[in-house]
Amino acid sequence: MAGTLHRKVRVGEVVSNKMDKTVVVKVERKMLHPVFKKFVKRTKKFVAHDEGDKCQIGDTVEIMETKPLSKTKRWKVVSVPASLGSKE
């Protein structure tokens, strides 16, 4: 368990779940523009492993970095935070 303490964790929204045990998660961050000094949104998509195949499109999930599971999968779904859960 000690090895998992320093892994990167991100929170994002599921944009695709069409693959088997795999989801695509969109993570959004805000950065300060170097010239205009305004905050700009930057998004990145991560391919994550969803063992239970429980995530639906629109769910807000927490993903954690893990060992490479395939050519593009380096993240796994840790949890669906209760306060950020799906809109039911």
Secondary structure, DSSP 8 states (H G I E B T S, - for coil): -GGGTTS-EEEEEEEEEEETTEEEEEEEEEEE-TTT--EEEEEEEEEEE-TT----TT-EEEEEE-S--SSS--EEEEE--GGG----
